[in-house]
Amino acid sequence: MKYVALLAFCAGLILAAMARAQESSPSGADKYALPPVSLVPITPGGGTPIEGKSKIGEEYEKSPEHIQAGKLLFSAMNCSGCHSSGGGGMGLNLMLPTKVYGSSIENLAATIAEGRPNGMPSFRGFIPMEQIWELAAYVKTLSVNPTDK
Amino acid sequence: MMEWNKGPAWYAAVFTASLLTSWAFFSAQAQTPPTFTNTNDDKEWTMPAKNVASTRYSSLDQINSKNVKDLKVAFTFSTGTEKGAEGAPLVIGDTMYVVTPYPNILFALDLTKNGALKWRYDPKPSPAAQGEACCDVVNRGAVFTDGKIIYNTLDDYTVAVDANTGKEAWRTKMGEINKGETMTMAPLLMKDKVLVGDSGGEMGVRGWGAALDVKTGKIVWRAYNTGPDKDVLIGSDFKPFYDSEKGKDLGVSTWPADSWQHGGGSVWGWASYDPDLNLVYYGVSNPGPWNSSLRPGDNKWTAGLWARNPDTGQARWFYQYSPHDLYDYDGVNEVILLDMDWQGQPRKVLVHPDRNGYVYVMDRTTGEVLSANPFQDITSSTGVDLKTGRLQYVAAKQPKVGETVTDICPAPPGAKDWQPSAFSNKSKLLYIPHNNLCFDTKELDVGYIEGTPYVGTEVHMHAGHGGNRGEYAAWDIANGKKVWAIQENFPVWSGTVVTAGDVAFYGTMDGWFKAIDANSGDLLWQFKTGSGIIGQPVTYLGPDGKQYVAILSGVGGWSGAIVAGQIDRRDGTAALGFVNAMKDLPDVTTTGGTLYVFAIP
């Protein structure tokens, strides 16, 4: 298990370099691109906020393989360093169903990619977008099926 | 009251205390604070530790063991913050100064008007700094000198603010949040300089201490705690007492290749200064990562204590409390400077209750350990070898990769964390607010990613022997044992102050501010504040000539992160495993920073 995590970590570093290269060539990256997505349920003038559903999000959050991959990345990319086993610490509590920056898989992927002002780093370019979606799929399970750690 | 040691010595102590009106008489030849602490400024409180010897003793005695029961709230002030309030209020002239946890606002309160707000200074720290601080976003206070209030911000600036106007006098950038560095310690005043250091022992920083000129904010020196001697400021003046501290570039050779570059060793706790010896004393944090299997070697110069020349930074000696630290036993706790007879010889000593569970008495001229006695049940080591100075680890409690080792005591926050002790000139006792925590741990592989935690362990903490998670102990320094102790349900995460009125004050994490008899430990008075207390009490004379006692209430810190950080109690590993021991804290307290000031009406 630990070697899997270590391998995932090393692979992550290589993929990080690839991801940075990818940023400059949009072809092929579109499948994993973040959809426009609102953070709030209110909008002025009687409009409807963008729910921002995505095909990839829908696919990954139902996929045990991608969720499992996300779980390994959660340790290997050191998400656990701040969010512990999901309950939080330096980072926010991920076991709460309502999250400050949105609870949909699209919101979660956006949070990981862009970072957030009060201490969440931006992982765009450090982790490939495909793996960010896997992480988001795993993080979603932490509040949907919370377990004691 | 905890019946700590019901052997003959305990009964003798109780008997003696009951016969004599004061403990001071019993120990007339005992330790005294150095003469350089003799000043007539007890009206004010200008630095968190009261004086550069860090005794936290006040000669004020209007409030005493007889009348403290009549103490009432004089005024309060909301800091507008929801994070752990570990700071000490300062009093200079007719003004009180309070530094908040992030966002590190400095408030000046007018003591002639019941603490009315005079002005505020906002250093505007980067919000991102909150994501780089290991254990809540605390600040341990400021220092007054040269007409300025000087303190550190979470995003790595040391700032100086004109104490009259609230205008910024200078600001100096000291570190990089992107590398995991933050600043939380209170600066120490050393003549015309202040000592500051970084936090980030859990972030794989390369830790340092530095001195700044109080007039200009210019960095006079900076000494790293890992790496080659030239970076550590080790030169010809360096004369450590023990052989294990001797050799060239030990800050490189006691680490696996290059891992000293992110080996932790930060400086975030307390420091003291001896103007006679012209030495500054400050401790160094744990090495990184916590996973000790990844860093074979002594990991110099972490988990130990420096004595340095404050003018040049050049090291005089170093002592490593916990060589090759296995358990996050930072060496940053307070060092109290005293003069005492030791086996018939007068010695300039320092007294230090360490995370590893021992109260050290050391010769502060040479760095020799004179005694090291346990103040909590310890399973991680059997003692300190006074010949070699080395901590004697217990092999069975050595953490392992992928395998859980249980019931290691003390836990990572130690038998005592940052919460500073006080020494009474009258009772001659050391008053130690501390923890009683043990833990289970498993080491995990971890790679270093700059700006993120570098820990590599899975920790579950729990209460130590007896089930109480905290204790307030009165300690006999010469004999190395407890005189009495008060059990507390939660870790006693507040500092303490003791006065010539034979009263000591401390707070609890469920919000009680307590006054106890400094001789007997009897509870004399308590007041329930709005939130849990992890601050540092201080006492002063107001403009009306009356004695006041002040404390910040506001739960948080590492122990209170479960409340201040809204951490999920279902995850025992959260907050580096502290949540497992604090699952009931959210049931008894909520966040919110408030200053409380008390007086006898």
Interface residues (C-beta under 8 A of the other chain):
Chain A: M1 K2 A5 L6 F9 C10 L13 S75 A76 M77 N78 G81 C82 S84 S85 G86 G87 G88 G89 M90 G91 L92 N93 M95 L96 P117 N118 G119 M120 P121 P146 T147 D148 K149
Chain B: P127 A128 A129 Q130 G131 E132 A133 C134 C135 V401 G402 L444 D445 V446 G447 I449 G451 T452 P453 Y454 V455 A561 G565 Q566 I567 D568 R569 R570 D571 G572 T573 A574 A575 L576 V579
